[in-house]
Amino acid sequence: RIGKALDARVELELEPAECAVAQDHLSDLQELLNVSGLAVREAQAGSVTVQPASDAGWKKCDRCWHWDPAIGQEPGHPGACPRCIQALKVLSLA
């Protein structure tokens, strides 16, 4: 059901100290794992849950192939994720 890493969203349950470190580096950790979504929660015991991003109703970005719940909300860029919309806006200034 998950063909590649970008098709996944991951939920990590970590002990308090580990959770604090992961929260401080959440976007970097998501990029390192190369997944479309990453959530970190505090728990007494560690666990990892991996699910298809499509199961959450997310859509796939036409530009970068990340799945995101916000795709389709920007009228000027209906198939782009917020990250790509920001990049396109910067490129249009050049």
C-alpha positions as CSV (number, residue, x, y, z in Angstrom):
1,R,0.0,0.0,0.0
2,I,3.0,2.3,0.4
3,G,5.1,2.3,-2.8
4,K,7.8,4.8,-1.7
5,A,8.7,6.8,1.4
6,L,6.9,9.9,0.2
7,D,3.6,8.0,0.2
8,A,3.9,7.6,4.0
9,R,3.0,9.5,7.1
10,V,4.7,8.4,10.2
11,E,3.8,8.7,13.9
12,L,6.4,8.3,16.5
13,E,5.7,7.8,20.2
14,L,8.8,8.5,22.2
15,E,9.9,8.8,25.8
16,P,9.8,12.4,27.1
17,A,13.5,13.3,26.5
18,E,13.6,11.8,23.0
19,C,10.3,13.5,22.2
20,A,11.7,16.9,23.1
21,V,14.7,16.4,20.8
22,A,12.6,15.1,18.0
23,Q,10.2,18.1,18.3
24,D,13.1,20.5,18.1
25,H,14.2,19.0,14.8
26,L,10.8,17.8,13.4
27,S,11.1,19.3,9.8
28,D,14.7,18.0,9.5
29,L,13.7,14.6,10.7
30,Q,10.8,14.5,8.2
31,E,13.2,15.4,5.4
32,L,15.8,12.8,6.6
33,L,13.1,10.1,6.6
34,N,11.8,11.4,3.3
35,V,8.1,11.0,4.3
36,S,5.2,13.3,3.6
37,G,4.1,13.6,7.2
38,L,5.6,13.1,10.6
39,A,4.0,13.4,14.0
40,V,5.8,12.9,17.4
41,R,4.0,12.3,20.6
42,E,5.2,11.7,24.2
43,A,4.6,8.2,25.5
44,Q,6.0,5.8,28.2
45,A,7.2,3.3,25.6
46,G,8.4,3.9,22.0
47,S,6.5,2.9,19.0
48,V,6.3,3.7,15.3
49,T,3.1,3.7,13.1
50,V,3.4,4.1,9.4
51,Q,0.3,4.7,7.2
52,P,-0.4,5.7,3.7
53,A,-0.8,9.5,3.4
54,S,-3.8,8.9,1.1
55,D,-5.7,7.2,3.9
56,A,-5.8,10.5,5.7
57,G,-7.4,12.1,2.6
58,W,-4.2,14.0,1.7
59,K,-3.5,14.8,-2.0
60,K,-0.2,14.4,-3.8
61,C,1.6,17.6,-5.0
62,D,2.0,17.8,-8.8
63,R,5.4,19.4,-8.4
64,C,7.3,17.6,-5.6
65,W,5.1,14.5,-5.0
66,H,4.8,15.1,-1.2
67,W,1.3,14.4,0.1
68,D,-0.3,17.2,2.1
69,P,-3.7,18.0,3.4
70,A,-3.5,21.6,2.2
71,I,-3.2,20.8,-1.5
72,G,-6.0,22.4,-3.5
73,Q,-6.5,25.3,-1.1
74,E,-4.5,27.9,-3.2
75,P,-6.6,29.0,-6.2
76,G,-3.6,30.0,-8.2
77,H,-1.8,26.7,-7.7
78,P,-4.5,24.1,-7.1
79,G,-2.1,21.1,-7.5
80,A,0.8,22.4,-5.4
81,C,1.6,22.0,-1.7
82,P,2.4,25.0,0.5
83,R,6.1,24.4,0.3
84,C,6.0,24.4,-3.5
85,I,3.7,27.4,-3.6
86,Q,6.3,29.3,-1.6
87,A,9.0,28.3,-3.9
88,L,7.0,29.3,-7.0
89,K,6.3,32.7,-5.4
90,V,10.0,33.2,-4.8
91,L,10.8,32.1,-8.4
92,S,8.3,34.5,-9.8
93,L,10.2,37.4,-8.1
94,A,13.5,36.5,-9.9
